[in-house]
């Protein structure tokens, strides 16, 4: 959530950056400033009336002690109007604060100055490409056919048990899934992240804190009786570990990683582009999260991007890094890098990770602060990234490493799978 003080001091810049993000309600900025003014007027008016009431109360006490009861009673009768004014100012202040809050939560985060203009994914900026595109043999198959051929994943059984988008991993498919999770966690720990195991359901306050609510409410599974939400990513519970926390300056950076299933409704997603593992309602992911000093957050973002790229290099997957354009960015992000791997059988790029800097957008909602060198509290910056999401990694590993003999397991994964081939 943006800070009102920043909007007040930087109105033109705020409007300019929101335009980069293709925000459709620029008039909301001026409405926020109006409400902020109304709040200030009501607050000052109430404070003035309370000061007058306190002064009158003191004077009444002095008159009573001096034995001037009649004068005290006259003054006391006059304070009734003051009490009524205080009540009106308090009501006006409460109204203005609520409307201001409701307006503020509708504003997305401002994009970083390096974010390119654009609306569609086609306008994202390719930052770099790494690795060679594999050439497959003549009888190469897409991953959903490989999964059936080697009895790795049963999509139809998932439909029977739950519905489309909930696959069942079997045999070496299940072992590959578990091997990737352990590999990603070990690599994160080697990079200084502390592993946590967190709940798979969160309350509305947690969803709001990391800006999934109210922006993505329709994309989340809601447990209505208990008013809880199945997590769309481990980012939500991990970051909310620090809600309403004041960290010591020397505790930064805080680095956590965690593996969870993720649940996303993905309503309206149909067609060949979402076949197989390309888009699921439930999938596993290892998430990395950092809470850092504001002066270091963009340096940390590059480090997190490099960590994800290192994982892809160790898996031998060709990939590219995209800087998302304003219109393709998430609601709370200031800058996002997407990592995509090349699907050799499908002949297209598949997104496997997003790494984002939220600056103070989440921490302002979370009231996540640290005590700086001067001893004052200050909002921290939060960042997170997929390191990595499994479905499309599994898809590209199966497709890119297929041979006429079978599917070759990357060397880095063999200690985890305990087998070198799927055949």
Secondary structure, DSSP 8 states (H G I E B T S, - for coil): ---HHHHHH-HHHHHHHHHHTT-S-THHHHHHHHHHHHHHHHHHHHHHHHHHHHHHHHHHHHHHHTT-HHHHHHHHHHHHHHHHHHHHHHHHHHHHHHHHHHHHTTS-----TT----SSGGG-EEEEEES------TT---HHHHHHHTT-EEHHHHHHHT-TT--EE-HHHHHHHHHHHHHHHHHHHHTT-EE----SEE-HHHHHHTT-TTTTGGGS-EETTTTEEE-SSTHHHHHHTTTT-EEEGGG-SEEEEEEEEEE---TT--SGGGTTTTS-SEEEEEEEEEEE-GGGHHHHHHHHHHHHHHHHHHTT--EEEEE--GGGS-TT-SEEEEEEEEETTTTEEEEEEEEEE-TTHHHHHHT-EEE-TTS-EEE-EEEEEEEEEHHHHHHHHHHHTB-SS-EE--HHHHHHHS-SEE-
